[in-house]
Amino acid sequence: MNDKNIKNEKMEAIVSLAKRRGFIYQGSDVYGGLSGTWDFGPLGVTLKRNIMNQWWKMFVEERDDMYGVDAAILMNKKVWQASGHVDTFSDPMVECSNCKSRFQADKINISKCPSCGKEGTLSEPRQFNMMFKTHVGPVDDESSLSYLRPETAQGIFTNYKNVLDSFYPDLPFGLAQQGKAFRNEISPRDFIFRTREFEQMEIEYFVHPEKWEESFEMWRKLVWDWCAAIGLPIESVHELEVSDEDRAHYSKRTIDFEFDFPIGREELLGLAYRGSFDLDNIQRVSGKSMDYNVKGTNEKFVPHVIEPSFGVERALMAVLSVAYTEDEVNGDKRVYLKLPEHLAPVKYAVSPLLKNKPELVAKAREVYDLLRKKHGAVMWDDNGNIGKRYRRQDEIGTPYCVVIDFDTLENDTVTIRDRDTTEQKLVAIDSL
């Protein structure tokens, strides 16, 4: 079996596990689904939140130069006109005259249709704007036209002046935002890798125009720290220096950080130097100054910007890709998620050895309440025999299973079983 087939099988196994164990479901599944949308189940939403909380802690709470914002998803359409999205936020699209399928032209071999296989049926490429249109208010006309934001960055830029007036931080400083974005992708694909609704974690870091390079290098190193923080092996992450012809016209440097997903090496996140492009546009269209006045001097200028941009779903998909593991225990195949402990949706699973023994159940409930008060993410599991419980907890990535047996009633010790090694040891309850 070749490497591609192995990777495809792994991707299929991850998608299957994600649905079976309540991580990720197809959007609107009960009605046949909606292409490019996914719903996060009880375990998936917790894993996603743990990733987002780790990012916020690392890049906002633990830094003195960062401020958080949460801008509205709906924005004045002038935002998207000034930013260039209305005119340029598009991909080349082709349509098959035979099966009517549509594809992003630069992602396929346009000599034949990827769907029906017919040759010579694809149209000439035309530009397709990916912003979702909507209307604000009761009148459905051009004056009420707005868009669902295709990125969170512009919500940061429109609040730059507000934060400046409220806090007037020293340069360099950054604004961070997490939130939903929407892109009407021509052909969403590969599970949660490319979707029409997704979440971003973005930073706009404002710097002196002559000092952008040192800040860019700082954020390049911090991106590697982030990858390590969510458990991505260093050998699976790669820097791609984007060439002059492929960079946005306003960028002097861009690095795409790529990851070895089961679907192949694809972009995980980006780091771009945007210059003063966005603030200049706001200043030009709004007529309001975006200057930064250096404290205690007469120097003023429009700051330049370093932008690290992270996709939540792509980070989560990378985490699942690394965590998915198959091995053998006592000759039987075992599947488990080797999630970093701080990301795992469930930290401990507590079980009475036998659920029909009231004294064991009562003691197990005591231990469950004790752990839940301290750790929160604790699951009660008394379904099936103890081996099946272990396998079930392995599949959802629970690091530790805690079992209360008859010895517990005698000496207040419990058995803790380690997910990765399957080793078991006795531990006193008061040391948990």
C-alpha positions as CSV (number, residue, x, y, z in Angstrom):
1,M,0.0,0.0,0.0
2,N,1.5,3.4,-1.0
3,D,1.9,6.3,1.3
4,K,-1.0,8.2,-0.2
5,N,-3.4,5.4,0.5
6,I,-2.2,5.1,4.1
7,K,-2.7,8.9,4.6
8,N,-6.2,8.7,3.1
9,E,-7.1,5.8,5.4
10,K,-5.8,7.8,8.4
11,M,-7.9,10.8,7.4
12,E,-11.0,8.6,7.0
13,A,-10.3,7.0,10.4
14,I,-10.0,10.4,12.1
15,V,-13.3,11.6,10.5
16,S,-15.0,8.4,11.6
17,L,-13.8,8.7,15.1
18,A,-14.6,12.4,15.3
19,K,-18.3,11.6,14.5
20,R,-18.6,8.4,16.5
21,R,-17.2,9.9,19.7
22,G,-18.9,13.3,19.6
23,F,-16.1,15.6,18.4
24,I,-17.3,16.8,14.9
25,Y,-20.5,16.2,13.0
26,Q,-21.6,17.2,9.5
27,G,-23.5,20.4,9.6
28,S,-27.3,20.0,9.2
29,D,-26.7,16.3,9.1
30,V,-30.3,15.3,9.9
31,Y,-31.5,17.2,6.7
32,G,-28.8,15.7,4.5
33,G,-26.0,18.2,5.4
34,L,-24.8,21.5,4.0
35,S,-21.5,21.4,2.1
36,G,-18.6,23.2,3.8
37,T,-20.2,23.3,7.3
38,W,-19.4,21.3,10.4
39,D,-20.9,21.2,13.9
40,F,-18.7,20.6,17.0
41,G,-20.1,18.1,19.5
42,P,-19.6,18.0,23.2
43,L,-16.0,16.8,23.1
44,G,-15.1,18.8,19.9
45,V,-16.3,22.1,21.3
46,T,-14.2,21.5,24.5
47,L,-11.1,20.6,22.5
48,K,-11.6,23.7,20.3
49,R,-12.1,25.9,23.3
50,N,-9.0,24.5,25.0
51,I,-6.9,25.3,21.9
52,M,-8.4,28.8,21.8
53,N,-7.8,29.4,25.5
54,Q,-4.2,28.2,25.1
55,W,-3.7,30.8,22.3
56,W,-5.4,33.6,24.3
57,K,-3.3,32.8,27.4
58,M,-0.1,32.6,25.5
59,F,-0.5,35.7,23.2
60,V,-2.7,38.0,25.3
61,E,-2.9,37.2,29.0
62,E,0.9,36.5,29.4
63,R,2.0,39.6,27.5
64,D,2.2,43.3,28.5
65,D,1.9,44.5,24.9
66,M,-1.3,42.9,23.8
67,Y,-5.0,44.0,24.0
68,G,-8.0,41.9,23.1
69,V,-11.0,43.1,21.1
70,D,-14.2,41.4,19.8
71,A,-15.6,43.2,16.8
72,A,-19.0,42.7,15.4
73,I,-19.4,40.2,12.5
74,L,-21.6,42.6,10.6
75,M,-19.7,45.8,9.6
76,N,-20.3,48.9,7.5
77,K,-19.8,47.9,3.8
78,K,-17.3,50.8,3.5
79,V,-14.9,48.5,5.5
80,W,-14.8,46.0,2.7
81,Q,-14.8,48.6,0.0
82,A,-11.8,50.4,1.6
83,S,-9.9,47.1,2.3
84,G,-10.3,46.0,-1.3
85,H,-12.3,42.9,-0.6
86,V,-15.3,44.0,-2.7
87,D,-13.1,44.3,-5.8
88,T,-10.4,41.7,-5.3
89,F,-11.5,39.0,-2.8
90,S,-12.1,36.3,-5.4
91,D,-10.9,33.0,-6.8
92,P,-10.9,31.8,-10.4
93,M,-13.9,29.5,-11.0
94,V,-14.6,27.0,-13.8
95,E,-17.9,25.2,-14.4
96,C,-18.5,21.8,-16.1
97,S,-21.0,22.0,-18.9
98,N,-21.8,18.3,-18.5
99,C,-22.4,17.8,-14.7
100,K,-22.6,21.5,-13.7
101,S,-20.0,21.1,-10.9
102,R,-17.9,24.1,-10.1
103,F,-14.3,24.2,-9.1
104,Q,-11.5,26.5,-8.1
105,A,-9.5,26.7,-11.3
106,D,-6.0,27.0,-9.7
107,K,-6.5,23.9,-7.6
108,I,-7.4,21.3,-10.3
109,N,-6.2,20.0,-13.7
110,I,-8.6,21.9,-16.0
111,S,-8.2,19.5,-18.9
112,K,-11.0,17.3,-17.5
113,C,-13.7,17.6,-14.9
114,P,-12.7,16.1,-11.5
115,S,-16.4,15.2,-10.9
116,C,-17.6,13.4,-14.0
117,G,-14.3,12.8,-15.7
118,K,-15.3,14.4,-19.1
119,E,-12.6,16.1,-21.0
120,G,-13.0,19.6,-22.6
121,T,-16.2,20.4,-20.6
122,L,-14.8,23.0,-18.2
123,S,-15.4,26.7,-18.9
124,E,-12.9,29.5,-19.1
125,P,-12.0,30.7,-15.6
126,R,-13.9,33.6,-14.2
127,Q,-13.4,35.5,-11.0
128,F,-15.9,34.6,-8.1
129,N,-16.1,36.9,-5.1
130,M,-16.2,34.7,-2.0
131,M,-17.9,37.1,0.4
132,F,-21.4,36.2,1.6
133,K,-23.8,39.1,0.9
134,T,-26.6,40.0,3.4
135,H,-28.9,43.0,4.0
136,V,-29.1,45.0,7.2
137,G,-32.6,46.3,8.1
138,P,-36.0,45.7,6.6
139,V,-35.2,47.0,3.1
140,D,-33.6,44.6,0.6
141,D,-31.8,47.0,-1.7
142,E,-28.3,48.3,-2.5
143,S,-28.4,50.8,0.4
144,S,-28.8,48.0,3.0
145,L,-26.1,45.7,1.5
146,S,-23.5,44.3,3.9
147,Y,-21.3,41.2,4.1
148,L,-20.5,38.5,6.6
149,R,-16.9,39.2,7.4
150,P,-14.4,37.0,5.4
151,E,-11.7,37.7,8.0
152,T,-11.4,39.0,11.5
153,A,-8.5,41.4,10.7
154,Q,-10.6,44.4,9.5
155,G,-12.5,44.4,12.8
156,I,-9.1,44.9,14.5
157,F,-8.0,47.7,12.2
158,T,-11.3,49.6,12.6
159,N,-10.7,49.5,16.4
160,Y,-7.1,50.6,16.3
161,K,-8.0,54.3,16.8
162,N,-10.5,53.4,19.6
163,V,-7.9,51.5,21.6
164,L,-5.3,54.2,20.9
165,D,-7.6,56.8,22.4
166,S,-8.6,54.7,25.4
167,F,-5.2,53.3,26.4
168,Y,-2.5,55.0,24.2
169,P,-0.1,52.1,24.5
170,D,3.6,52.3,23.8
171,L,4.8,51.0,20.4
172,P,5.1,48.2,19.6
173,F,1.7,46.8,20.7
174,G,-0.8,44.3,19.4
175,L,-4.5,43.8,19.1
176,A,-5.8,40.2,19.2
177,Q,-9.2,38.8,18.2
178,Q,-10.8,35.4,18.0
179,G,-14.0,34.9,16.1
180,K,-16.1,33.6,13.2
181,A,-15.3,34.3,9.6
182,F,-17.2,33.3,6.4
183,R,-16.1,32.5,2.9
184,N,-18.3,31.2,0.1
185,E,-15.7,28.7,-1.0
186,I,-16.2,27.4,-4.5
187,S,-15.3,23.8,-3.5
188,P,-14.9,23.3,0.3
189,R,-12.9,20.1,1.0
190,D,-10.9,17.9,3.3
191,F,-13.1,17.7,6.4
192,I,-12.6,20.9,8.4
193,F,-9.5,22.1,6.5
194,R,-11.4,24.3,4.0
195,T,-14.9,25.3,5.1
196,R,-17.4,28.1,4.5
197,E,-17.7,29.0,8.2
198,F,-14.7,28.9,10.5
199,E,-12.9,30.6,13.3
200,Q,-9.8,32.7,13.2
201,M,-7.3,33.8,15.9
202,E,-5.6,36.9,14.5
203,I,-3.1,39.5,15.8
204,E,-2.3,42.9,14.3
205,Y,1.0,44.0,15.8
206,F,1.7,47.7,15.3
207,V,5.3,48.8,15.0
208,H,7.5,51.6,14.0
209,P,7.9,51.6,10.2
210,E,11.7,51.3,10.5
211,K,11.6,48.5,13.1
212,W,9.3,45.9,11.5
213,E,12.0,43.3,10.8
214,E,12.8,42.7,14.4
215,S,9.1,42.3,15.3
216,F,8.6,40.0,12.3
217,E,11.4,37.8,13.6
218,M,10.0,37.8,17.1
219,W,6.6,36.6,15.8
220,R,8.3,34.0,13.6
221,K,9.8,32.4,16.7
222,L,6.6,32.8,18.7
223,V,4.8,30.8,16.0
224,W,7.1,27.9,16.6
225,D,6.5,28.2,20.3
226,W,2.8,28.0,19.6
227,C,3.2,24.9,17.5
228,A,5.1,23.2,20.3
229,A,2.4,24.4,22.8
230,I,-0.3,22.4,21.0
231,G,1.9,19.3,20.6
232,L,2.9,19.6,16.9
233,P,6.2,17.8,16.2
234,I,8.8,20.2,14.9
235,E,9.6,17.9,11.9
236,S,6.0,18.2,10.7
237,V,5.9,22.0,10.5
238,H,7.6,23.8,7.6
239,E,8.3,27.5,6.7
240,L,7.5,28.5,3.2
241,E,8.9,31.9,2.2
242,V,6.2,33.3,-0.1
243,S,7.8,34.6,-3.3
244,D,7.4,38.2,-4.6
245,E,4.9,37.2,-7.3
246,D,2.7,35.2,-4.9
247,R,2.6,37.8,-2.1
248,A,-0.1,40.3,-1.7
249,H,0.9,43.6,-3.3
250,Y,1.1,45.4,0.0
251,S,3.3,42.8,1.7
252,K,7.1,43.0,1.8
253,R,7.4,39.6,3.5
254,T,5.1,36.6,4.1
255,I,5.8,33.2,5.6
256,D,3.3,30.4,5.3
257,F,3.7,27.8,8.0
258,E,2.8,24.5,6.5
259,F,1.9,21.2,8.3
260,D,2.1,17.6,7.2
261,F,-1.6,16.8,7.4
262,P,-2.9,13.3,6.3
263,I,-4.2,15.1,3.2
264,G,-0.6,16.3,2.4
265,R,1.5,19.3,3.2
266,E,-0.9,22.3,3.5
267,E,-1.0,25.8,5.1
268,L,-1.5,25.8,8.8
269,L,-1.1,29.5,9.5
270,G,0.4,32.6,8.1
271,L,2.8,35.4,9.1
272,A,2.7,38.6,7.0
273,Y,4.2,42.1,7.1
274,R,1.3,44.3,5.8
275,G,3.0,47.6,6.0
276,S,0.6,50.5,6.6
277,F,-1.8,49.3,3.9
278,D,-4.9,48.8,6.0
279,L,-4.6,51.9,8.2
280,D,-3.8,54.0,5.1
281,N,-7.0,52.8,3.5
282,I,-9.0,53.6,6.6
283,Q,-7.5,57.1,6.8
284,R,-8.1,57.7,3.1
285,V,-11.8,56.6,3.1
286,S,-12.9,57.8,6.5
287,G,-10.9,61.0,6.5
288,K,-9.8,60.3,10.1
289,S,-6.1,60.4,11.1
290,M,-4.5,57.0,11.9
291,D,-1.3,58.6,13.1
292,Y,0.5,57.4,16.1
293,N,2.1,60.3,18.1
294,V,5.3,59.1,19.9
295,K,5.0,60.2,23.6
296,G,7.1,63.1,24.5
297,T,8.2,63.9,20.9
298,N,6.8,65.6,17.8
299,E,7.3,62.4,15.8
300,K,4.1,60.9,14.3
301,F,3.4,58.3,11.6
302,V,1.0,55.6,10.6
303,P,2.3,52.4,12.2
304,H,3.2,49.4,10.1
305,V,1.7,46.0,10.9
306,I,2.9,42.4,11.5
307,E,0.1,39.9,11.2
308,P,0.2,36.4,12.6
309,S,-3.1,34.7,11.4
310,F,-4.2,31.3,12.9
311,G,-7.1,29.2,11.8
312,V,-8.8,27.3,14.7
313,E,-10.1,24.4,12.7
314,R,-6.8,23.8,11.0
315,A,-5.0,23.9,14.3
316,L,-7.6,21.4,15.7
317,M,-7.2,19.2,12.6
318,A,-3.4,19.2,13.0
319,V,-3.8,18.3,16.7
320,L,-6.1,15.4,15.9
321,S,-3.7,14.2,13.1
322,V,-0.8,14.0,15.5
323,A,-2.8,12.6,18.3
324,Y,-4.5,9.7,16.4
325,T,-2.6,6.6,17.3
326,E,-3.0,2.9,16.7
327,D,-1.2,0.2,18.6
328,E,-1.7,-3.3,20.2
329,V,-2.6,-4.2,23.7
330,N,-2.5,-7.9,24.6
331,G,-2.7,-8.7,20.9
332,D,-5.7,-6.5,20.3
333,K,-5.7,-3.4,18.1
334,R,-6.2,-0.2,20.1
335,V,-7.0,3.3,18.8
336,Y,-6.3,6.2,21.1
337,L,-5.9,10.0,20.9
338,K,-2.5,11.0,22.3
339,L,-3.7,14.5,23.1
340,P,-1.6,16.9,25.2
341,E,-3.0,16.7,28.7
342,H,-3.9,20.5,28.8
343,L,-5.9,20.1,25.5
344,A,-7.7,16.9,26.3
345,P,-11.5,17.5,26.6
346,V,-11.7,15.1,29.5
347,K,-8.8,15.0,32.0
348,Y,-10.0,12.1,34.2
349,A,-12.7,9.3,33.8
350,V,-13.9,8.0,37.2
351,S,-15.4,4.5,37.4
352,P,-16.7,2.1,40.1
353,L,-15.3,-1.3,39.3
354,L,-18.9,-2.7,39.5
355,K,-21.9,-0.5,39.0
356,N,-24.3,-2.8,40.8
357,K,-22.4,-2.4,44.2
358,P,-23.9,0.6,46.0
359,E,-20.9,1.0,48.3
360,L,-18.5,1.2,45.3
361,V,-20.7,3.6,43.4
362,A,-21.0,5.9,46.5
363,K,-17.2,6.0,47.0
364,A,-16.7,6.6,43.3
365,R,-19.1,9.5,43.4
366,E,-17.0,11.0,46.2
367,V,-13.8,10.7,44.1
368,Y,-15.7,12.1,41.1
369,D,-16.9,15.2,43.0
370,L,-13.4,15.7,44.4
371,L,-11.7,15.7,41.0
372,R,-14.5,17.6,39.3
373,K,-14.1,20.5,41.8
374,K,-10.4,20.7,41.0
375,H,-10.2,19.9,37.3
376,G,-13.7,20.4,35.9
377,A,-13.2,18.2,32.9
378,V,-14.0,14.9,34.6
379,M,-16.3,12.2,33.2
380,W,-18.3,9.5,35.0
381,D,-18.1,6.2,33.2
382,D,-19.8,3.0,34.5
383,N,-21.0,1.5,31.2
384,G,-19.7,-2.0,30.2
385,N,-16.8,-3.8,31.7
386,I,-13.6,-2.1,32.7
387,G,-11.8,-3.0,29.5
388,K,-14.4,-1.4,27.3
389,R,-14.4,1.7,29.5
390,Y,-10.6,2.0,29.0
391,R,-10.9,1.6,25.2
392,R,-13.7,4.2,25.1
393,Q,-11.7,6.7,27.1
394,D,-8.6,6.0,25.0
395,E,-10.5,7.0,21.9
396,I,-11.5,10.4,23.2
397,G,-8.0,11.1,24.6
398,T,-8.6,10.9,28.3
399,P,-5.2,10.9,30.0
400,Y,-6.2,9.0,33.2
401,C,-8.8,6.5,34.2
402,V,-9.5,6.3,38.0
403,V,-11.1,3.1,39.2
404,I,-12.7,2.5,42.6
405,D,-12.6,-1.1,43.8
406,F,-13.1,-3.0,47.0
407,D,-9.5,-2.1,48.1
408,T,-10.6,1.5,48.0
409,L,-13.1,0.9,50.7
410,E,-10.4,-0.7,52.9
411,N,-7.4,1.7,52.4
412,D,-8.6,4.8,50.5
413,T,-6.5,4.0,47.4
414,V,-7.6,4.1,43.8
415,T,-6.2,2.5,40.6
416,I,-5.0,5.1,38.1
417,R,-4.5,3.9,34.5
418,D,-2.3,5.9,32.1
419,R,-3.7,6.3,28.6
420,D,-0.4,6.2,26.7
421,T,1.4,3.4,28.5
422,T,-1.7,1.5,29.8
423,E,0.2,1.1,33.1
424,Q,-1.8,1.1,36.3
425,K,-0.7,2.2,39.8
426,L,-2.3,2.6,43.2
427,V,-2.6,6.1,44.5
428,A,-4.0,7.5,47.7
429,I,-7.2,9.4,47.3
430,D,-5.9,12.4,49.3
431,S,-3.0,12.7,46.9
432,L,-5.2,13.0,43.8
